[in-house]
Amino acid sequence: MLQPIIKKRIPQIIELFKAHNVIRAYAFGSVCTKKFNKQSDIDLLIAFQNGIDPLQKGQSIWDLEDALMEMFNRNIDLVTENSLKNPYFIKELNETKVIIYE
């Protein structure tokens, strides 16, 4: 269940992801549940194209976080697929994630 705050901005989100070499993105956490409220942050999981320079990837993460925080006027937790290590976090993420861009 994806909250309207994400649904109504999908075209802008996709445009932003394309500009930063993101090939896949999921929303997860409270923004995909009924627990989402005015104080909730927005959790996003992204994957970049293969072969992206690490410095460019790092800059893209910062730029995306800033742009998304401005777009939604709330905190953004941006996680990359390659950074996932904790099996408990991965399990929790997989229970709520919803694809928003592919």
N, C-alpha and C positions, 0 to 999 in steps of 0.2 A: 504494500500500500504506500504509494509515493505521495507525499504531501503536495498540495497545490503550489506552495512557494517554489518548488522545483519544476513541477509540470508546466506552469505558465511561462517559465523562462528557458525551456529546452532549446528553442532556436538560438538564443543568445549564448547559452552554455556551449552548444555545439560549435558555433562560430569561434568562440574563444579557444576551445580545445583544438580545433583544426589549425588555428594560428600558432599553436605551441606544440605541434607534433604529437598530440595525444591520439592514440588509436582506439582506446576503450576507456569507458568510465562508468562507475557504479556509484549510486548513493547508498549509504548504509546507516545503521544506527537509528536514532529516534526520528529522523526525517522520513523514515520508511515505516513508522509505527504511529499509533494513536497517542504515544507519550510525548510527541513533539509539541513544544510550547514556545512562548515568546522569548524565553531565556535560552532555548536550545541552540547549540551550534549546528553546523551542517557538516556531516562527515562524507568525504568523497574518496573513492579509490580510483586511481588512474594508472594507465599503462602507456608508455611512450613507444614510438617507433624504434625498432632495433637500429643500432649503430649511431645513435645520437651522442654527440660529444658530452662527456660528463659535466663540463662547465656550462654548456648550453642547457642541459637538463636541469641543473641546479638553478640557473637563472629563470628558466621556464616555471619551475615550481614556485619561486618567489613571486614572479609576475602573475601567475595564475591565482595564487592565494590573495594577493592584493586586489586583483580585478574581481574575484568572486566575493571578497569581503565587501567591496564597494557595491557590487550588484545586489547582494542580499542584506546588506547592513547588519551583519552578524558575524561571529567568529566562524572560521572555516578550518576544519581539520582535513588536510590533504595528505593522503597516504599513497605511496607508489606500490605497485604489485611486487616489484623487486625487493622492497624493504620488508616485506612480511616474513617474519620468522617464528613468532610466538604462536604455537598451535591453538592455545585457548582463545587468543584474539582472532585468529583465522576462523575458528569455529563460530564464534559470535558474529563476526562479519558476514560469514556465509549464511547465517540464519536470517539476516534482514536485508541483504544487498539486493538492489534493483538496478538493472542496466539502464543507463540514461544516454549512452552514446557508444556506437560500435562501427 
